[in-house]
Amino acid sequence: MPITLKDSLDTEGVITTGATFGRQQYVPSKDATVVARVRKAGAILLGKTNTPEFTLGGLGGINAASNLLYGASHNPYDLSRTTSGSSGGAGAIVAAGGASFDIGSDWGGSIRGPSNHNGIAGIKPTSVRVPRTGHIVDYGGIFDLWQQIGPMARRVEDLTLITPIIAGPDFHDASCAPVPWADPAKVNLKALKIAYCADNGAKGEGATDEDTKKTVRQAAKWLEGATASVKEDVPQEIFERLREARQTLTNGDGWAFYVRLANKWGTKNFSPQRKAAMANLKPVSSAEMVEAWEQSDLCKSQLLAWMTQYDVFICPTANKPAQPIDREGGAGGGGGASDGWPYTGVFNSTGWPSVVVRCGSSADGKLPIGLQVVAAPWREDLCLAVAAYLESHSGGWKRPPI
């Protein structure tokens, strides 16, 4: 099966830049764990796909999937539009039919955003189900549980095939857990209780557009009668507190962790936008960092308690479809985080699995709109089963014009 791989994953004998100057000629001597596993299963590598520098910062912001080495990725449904990021090149090539699948990484929405904007299917598995060994931002540290690796493909059934192949301990990633994989084909949809929300409460530029809200509500209608119950419900206040804690943790050291990555690989000239953003950040105290960490864990516990009422939660992936790459302030349409909880990052903090599937289009019919199907930890089977059902109604991926 011909595939591509995000350029943040090591590929033996093939240049793997991580989109940074210090690695522009770096040839790994060993595959990343997930790469070795899909190659063993029969995958044939066609090439590497574009990402922001270190998957965390680049020209035009993370949503442009752009860097100083290769420039920007472009959306196959409209070349003037963003692919989202950071697995933006992966989303574009899979949507365009250039590869059977790709493997991306997701620290705050980097599989799900590109899957949404490029109209394909993607999965962020439960945190620590898949080893991060050989990814340029791998495992360990305060952000350990945020990072996850997962496949991106045109159809949900391909996610079901690929994810268990790459899952399971490799005895290098110390956090990776040996949790059995449950078969989505055995899920009884009629027994499932569904919660959904179409709006995160953000206003202004971060507000969720009507096409996106319409897509979520249509999906909820498709599930009525096919499941035990469908209810509009969202733990808004808990999500807001989790968002605030996540923001403190992300910026708490002034992005010194990013500078350490640059120093590790000898990169002196890194993303100017990341430099500019870092210049405006003031590190918080250790006490404030620990307090934010405690608040994050408290919110995770409270959200698990809330989720006992339901089996699956459905919400947007982004606040709007793909936006112009050259819009002022960089390419937006990511999470609608201005004054509401961002749709993707909170599920990195909780570690919950999430599948994105295309369920609609912009009003003019040109741009894809996906949604997230989220479940409690280790229940990828529920996410995939519901996503497959929605795909059967929406038609899922549609061939782009190029």
C-alpha positions as CSV (number, residue, x, y, z in Angstrom):
1,M,0.0,0.0,0.0
2,P,1.6,3.3,-1.0
3,I,1.7,5.9,1.8
4,T,3.2,9.2,2.8
5,L,4.4,10.1,6.3
6,K,4.5,13.4,8.2
7,D,8.1,14.8,8.1
8,S,8.3,14.8,11.9
9,L,8.5,11.0,12.0
10,D,11.9,9.4,11.5
11,T,12.3,7.3,8.3
12,E,15.4,5.1,8.0
13,G,17.5,6.2,5.0
14,V,15.1,9.1,4.1
15,I,15.7,12.7,5.0
16,T,13.5,13.7,8.0
17,T,13.7,17.4,8.7
18,G,11.0,18.0,11.3
19,A,10.8,21.3,9.2
20,T,13.8,22.8,10.9
21,F,17.1,24.0,9.4
22,G,19.2,22.0,11.8
23,R,17.9,18.8,10.3
24,Q,17.6,19.8,6.6
25,Q,20.0,17.0,5.6
26,Y,19.3,14.6,8.6
27,V,18.9,11.0,7.6
28,P,17.8,8.8,10.5
29,S,19.4,5.4,10.9
30,K,16.2,3.9,12.3
31,D,12.4,4.2,11.6
32,A,10.1,5.7,14.2
33,T,8.2,2.8,15.9
34,V,4.9,3.5,14.0
35,V,6.8,3.7,10.7
36,A,8.5,0.4,11.3
37,R,5.1,-1.2,12.1
38,V,3.3,-0.1,9.0
39,R,6.3,-0.9,6.8
40,K,6.3,-4.4,8.3
41,A,2.6,-4.7,7.5
42,G,3.2,-3.8,3.8
43,A,3.3,0.0,3.5
44,I,5.5,1.5,0.8
45,L,6.8,5.0,1.5
46,L,6.3,7.4,-1.4
47,G,7.5,10.6,0.5
48,K,7.3,12.9,3.4
49,T,4.6,15.5,4.0
50,N,4.8,19.1,5.2
51,T,4.5,20.4,8.8
52,P,5.3,23.5,10.7
53,E,8.7,23.6,12.4
54,F,8.9,21.0,15.2
55,T,5.1,20.6,14.4
56,L,4.6,23.6,16.8
57,G,5.3,26.8,15.0
58,G,5.9,28.2,11.5
59,L,5.2,30.8,8.9
60,G,1.6,31.8,9.0
61,G,1.0,30.1,12.3
62,I,0.5,26.4,12.9
63,N,-2.7,26.4,10.8
64,A,-0.8,27.1,7.6
65,A,1.4,24.0,7.9
66,S,4.2,26.2,6.7
67,N,8.0,26.4,7.4
68,L,11.2,28.1,6.3
69,L,12.4,25.1,4.4
70,Y,9.5,24.2,2.2
71,G,6.9,27.0,2.5
72,A,3.1,26.3,2.9
73,S,0.8,23.4,2.2
74,H,-2.3,24.2,0.1
75,N,-5.8,22.9,0.4
76,P,-6.8,20.7,-2.5
77,Y,-10.4,22.0,-2.4
78,D,-9.2,25.6,-2.8
79,L,-5.4,26.3,-3.2
80,S,-5.8,29.7,-1.5
81,R,-7.0,28.1,1.7
82,T,-5.2,26.6,4.6
83,T,-4.8,22.9,5.2
84,S,-4.7,23.5,9.0
85,G,-1.9,22.0,10.9
86,S,0.3,20.6,12.0
87,S,-0.3,17.5,9.9
88,G,-1.3,19.8,7.0
89,G,0.7,18.2,4.3
90,A,-0.6,14.8,5.3
91,G,-4.2,16.0,5.2
92,A,-3.8,17.6,1.7
93,I,-2.0,14.6,0.0
94,V,-4.5,12.1,1.4
95,A,-7.5,14.2,0.3
96,A,-6.0,14.7,-3.1
97,G,-5.6,10.9,-3.6
98,G,-1.8,11.0,-3.6
99,A,-1.4,8.5,-0.8
100,S,-3.5,5.7,0.7
101,F,-2.9,7.1,4.2
102,D,-0.5,9.2,6.2
103,I,0.4,9.1,9.9
104,G,0.2,12.4,11.8
105,S,0.8,13.6,15.3
106,D,-1.6,15.5,17.5
107,W,-0.4,17.8,20.4
108,G,-3.4,20.1,20.3
109,G,-5.4,19.2,17.2
110,S,-2.8,18.5,14.6
111,I,-4.4,15.4,13.2
112,R,-8.0,16.5,13.6
113,G,-7.7,20.1,12.2
114,P,-6.2,18.9,8.9
115,S,-8.7,16.0,8.7
116,N,-11.5,18.6,9.1
117,H,-10.1,21.1,6.7
118,N,-9.2,18.6,4.0
119,G,-12.4,16.5,4.3
120,I,-10.8,13.2,5.3
121,A,-11.0,10.9,8.3
122,G,-8.4,11.0,11.1
123,I,-8.0,9.6,14.6
124,K,-6.3,10.9,17.7
125,P,-6.2,7.7,19.8
126,T,-6.3,7.6,23.5
127,S,-3.2,9.1,25.0
128,V,-0.3,6.7,25.4
129,R,-2.0,4.0,23.3
130,V,0.5,4.6,20.4
131,P,4.3,5.0,21.1
132,R,5.8,8.3,20.2
133,T,9.4,6.9,19.7
134,G,11.0,8.5,16.7
135,H,8.8,11.6,16.5
136,I,10.6,14.9,16.7
137,V,8.5,15.9,19.8
138,D,8.2,12.5,21.4
139,Y,7.5,11.5,25.0
140,G,8.3,12.7,28.5
141,G,7.9,16.0,30.3
142,I,5.0,18.0,31.4
143,F,3.3,17.7,28.0
144,D,3.8,13.9,27.8
145,L,0.1,12.9,27.7
146,W,-0.8,15.6,25.2
147,Q,1.1,14.1,22.3
148,Q,-0.4,11.2,20.3
149,I,0.3,9.6,16.9
150,G,-2.5,8.4,14.6
151,P,-3.5,7.7,11.0
152,M,-5.3,9.9,8.5
153,A,-7.1,8.3,5.6
154,R,-10.1,9.0,3.3
155,R,-12.4,6.5,5.0
156,V,-13.1,5.6,8.6
157,E,-12.7,1.8,7.8
158,D,-9.0,2.5,7.1
159,L,-8.5,4.1,10.5
160,T,-10.0,0.9,12.0
161,L,-7.4,-1.2,10.1
162,I,-4.3,0.9,10.7
163,T,-4.6,2.1,14.4
164,P,-4.3,-1.3,16.0
165,I,-1.2,-2.0,13.8
166,I,0.7,1.0,15.3
167,A,-0.7,0.7,18.9
168,G,1.0,-1.0,21.8
169,P,4.2,-0.7,23.8
170,D,7.6,-0.6,22.1
171,F,9.5,-0.6,25.4
172,H,11.1,2.8,24.6
173,D,8.2,5.1,25.2
174,A,7.8,4.6,28.9
175,S,4.2,5.8,29.1
176,C,2.8,3.6,26.4
177,A,0.1,1.3,27.8
178,P,-0.7,-2.4,26.8
179,V,-4.5,-1.9,26.5
180,P,-6.4,-4.4,24.3
181,W,-8.0,-3.1,21.1
182,A,-11.8,-3.4,21.0
183,D,-13.5,-4.2,17.6
184,P,-15.8,-1.3,16.4
185,A,-17.8,-3.9,14.4
186,K,-19.1,-5.3,17.7
187,V,-20.5,-2.0,18.9
188,N,-24.3,-2.0,19.3
189,L,-25.3,1.5,18.1
190,K,-28.8,1.0,19.5
191,A,-27.5,1.0,23.0
192,L,-25.4,4.2,22.8
193,K,-26.3,7.5,24.5
194,I,-25.1,10.5,22.6
195,A,-24.4,14.0,23.7
196,Y,-23.6,16.8,21.3
197,C,-22.9,20.5,21.2
198,A,-22.6,22.8,18.1
199,D,-21.2,25.9,19.7
200,N,-18.3,26.6,22.2
201,G,-19.6,30.0,23.2
202,A,-16.8,32.0,21.5
203,K,-17.7,35.4,20.1
204,G,-16.3,37.6,17.3
205,E,-13.6,36.1,15.2
206,G,-13.6,32.9,17.2
207,A,-17.3,32.3,16.9
208,T,-18.5,29.1,15.3
209,D,-20.1,29.7,11.9
210,E,-23.6,28.6,10.9
211,D,-22.4,26.0,8.4
212,T,-20.4,24.2,11.1
213,K,-23.3,24.3,13.6
214,K,-25.7,23.1,10.9
215,T,-23.3,20.1,10.2
216,V,-23.3,19.1,13.9
217,R,-27.0,19.3,14.2
218,Q,-27.6,17.3,11.1
219,A,-25.3,14.6,12.4
220,A,-27.3,14.6,15.6
221,K,-30.5,14.0,13.6
222,W,-29.0,11.1,11.7
223,L,-28.2,9.5,15.1
224,E,-31.8,9.9,16.4
225,G,-33.5,6.5,16.2
226,A,-30.3,4.7,15.4
227,T,-29.0,5.1,19.1
228,A,-30.6,4.9,22.5
229,S,-30.7,8.7,23.0
230,V,-29.3,12.0,21.5
231,K,-29.2,15.0,23.8
232,E,-27.7,18.5,23.4
233,D,-25.4,18.8,26.5
234,V,-21.9,20.2,27.2
235,P,-20.0,20.7,30.4
236,Q,-19.1,24.3,29.4
237,E,-17.7,25.5,32.7
238,I,-15.4,22.5,33.1
239,F,-14.1,22.9,29.5
240,E,-13.4,26.6,30.2
241,R,-11.4,25.9,33.3
242,L,-9.5,23.2,31.5
243,R,-8.7,25.6,28.6
244,E,-7.3,28.1,31.0
245,A,-5.1,25.5,32.8
246,R,-3.9,24.2,29.4
247,Q,-3.0,27.7,28.3
248,T,-1.0,28.4,31.5
249,L,0.9,25.1,31.1
250,T,1.6,25.7,27.4
251,N,3.0,29.1,27.9
252,G,4.3,28.7,31.4
253,D,8.0,28.4,30.6
254,G,7.9,31.0,27.9
255,W,8.3,28.2,25.3
256,A,11.8,27.4,26.6
257,F,11.1,23.8,25.6
258,Y,10.9,25.0,22.0
259,V,14.3,26.6,22.3
260,R,15.7,23.4,23.7
261,L,14.5,21.6,20.6
262,A,16.2,24.1,18.4
263,N,19.4,23.8,20.3
264,K,19.3,20.0,20.3
265,W,19.2,20.0,16.5
266,G,21.5,23.0,16.0
267,T,18.8,25.3,14.5
268,K,19.8,28.9,14.9
269,N,17.3,30.4,12.5
270,F,13.9,29.2,13.6
271,S,10.4,30.3,12.9
272,P,10.2,34.2,13.1
273,Q,6.5,34.0,14.2
274,R,7.4,31.7,17.0
275,K,10.2,34.0,18.1
276,A,7.8,37.0,18.0
277,A,5.2,35.1,20.1
278,M,7.8,34.0,22.6
279,A,9.0,37.6,23.0
280,N,5.7,38.5,24.5
281,L,5.5,35.7,26.9
282,K,6.5,36.0,30.6
283,P,7.2,32.6,32.3
284,V,5.1,31.9,35.3
285,S,6.3,30.7,38.7
286,S,6.8,27.0,39.5
287,A,3.9,27.3,42.0
288,E,1.6,28.7,39.2
289,M,2.7,25.8,36.9
290,V,1.9,23.2,39.5
291,E,-1.4,24.8,40.3
292,A,-2.4,24.7,36.6
293,W,-1.3,21.1,36.4
294,E,-3.5,20.3,39.4
295,Q,-6.4,22.2,38.0
296,S,-6.0,20.3,34.7
297,D,-6.1,17.0,36.5
298,L,-9.2,18.1,38.5
299,C,-11.0,19.0,35.3
300,K,-10.1,15.7,33.7
301,S,-11.6,13.9,36.7
302,Q,-14.8,16.0,36.6
303,L,-15.2,15.4,32.8
304,L,-14.9,11.7,33.3
305,A,-17.7,11.9,35.9
306,W,-19.8,13.9,33.4
307,M,-19.1,11.4,30.6
308,T,-20.6,8.5,32.7
309,Q,-24.0,9.8,31.5
310,Y,-23.0,9.2,27.8
311,D,-21.1,6.9,25.6
312,V,-20.1,9.4,22.9
313,F,-19.8,13.2,22.6
314,I,-20.0,15.0,19.3
315,C,-18.8,18.5,18.6
316,P,-17.1,20.6,15.9
317,T,-13.5,20.2,15.0
318,A,-13.0,23.8,14.1
319,N,-15.1,27.0,14.4
320,K,-15.2,27.4,10.6
321,P,-14.0,25.7,7.4
322,A,-10.6,26.3,5.9
323,Q,-9.7,30.1,5.8
324,P,-7.4,31.9,3.4
325,I,-3.7,31.2,4.0
326,D,-2.7,34.8,3.7
327,R,-5.4,36.3,6.0
328,E,-4.1,38.9,8.5
329,G,-2.7,37.2,11.6
330,G,-2.1,33.9,9.8
331,A,-4.4,31.1,8.7
332,G,-7.2,30.6,11.1
333,G,-10.2,28.4,11.5
334,G,-8.5,26.2,14.0
335,G,-10.3,25.9,17.3
336,G,-12.3,29.0,17.9
337,A,-10.4,29.6,21.1
338,S,-10.7,33.4,21.5
339,D,-13.2,33.4,24.4
340,G,-14.5,29.9,24.3
341,W,-13.0,26.5,24.8
342,P,-11.0,25.3,21.8
343,Y,-12.6,22.3,20.2
344,T,-9.4,20.1,19.9
345,G,-6.9,21.0,22.6
346,V,-9.1,20.0,25.6
347,F,-9.2,16.4,24.4
348,N,-5.4,16.3,24.3
349,S,-5.5,17.4,28.0
350,T,-8.1,14.7,28.8
351,G,-6.4,12.1,26.7
352,W,-9.8,11.0,25.2
353,P,-9.9,9.4,21.8
354,S,-11.4,11.4,19.0
355,V,-12.3,10.6,15.4
356,V,-12.9,13.3,12.7
357,V,-15.2,12.5,9.8
358,R,-16.5,14.7,7.0
359,C,-20.2,15.3,7.5
360,G,-20.9,18.5,5.6
361,S,-19.7,21.4,3.4
362,S,-19.6,25.2,3.4
363,A,-22.8,26.9,2.1
364,D,-21.2,27.1,-1.4
365,G,-20.5,23.4,-1.4
366,K,-16.8,23.9,-1.9
367,L,-15.1,23.4,1.5
368,P,-15.4,20.3,3.7
369,I,-16.7,20.4,7.3
370,G,-16.0,17.5,9.7
371,L,-16.9,16.9,13.2
372,Q,-15.3,15.1,16.2
373,V,-16.7,11.9,17.6
374,V,-15.2,11.6,21.2
375,A,-15.4,8.9,23.8
376,A,-13.9,8.0,27.2
377,P,-10.4,6.6,27.3
378,W,-9.7,3.3,25.4
379,R,-13.1,3.4,23.7
380,E,-11.9,4.1,20.1
381,D,-14.4,1.3,19.1
382,L,-17.3,3.7,20.0
383,C,-15.7,6.6,18.2
384,L,-15.1,4.6,15.0
385,A,-18.5,2.9,15.0
386,V,-20.4,6.2,15.3
387,A,-18.0,7.9,12.8
388,A,-18.6,5.1,10.3
389,Y,-22.4,5.4,10.7
390,L,-22.2,9.2,10.1
391,E,-20.0,8.7,7.1
392,S,-22.6,6.3,5.6
393,H,-25.1,9.2,5.7
394,S,-22.9,12.1,4.7
395,G,-20.8,10.2,2.1
396,G,-17.6,11.3,3.8
397,W,-14.7,12.2,1.6
398,K,-15.5,13.7,-1.7
399,R,-12.9,14.0,-4.6
400,P,-11.4,17.6,-4.7
401,P,-11.3,19.5,-7.9
402,I,-7.5,19.1,-8.5
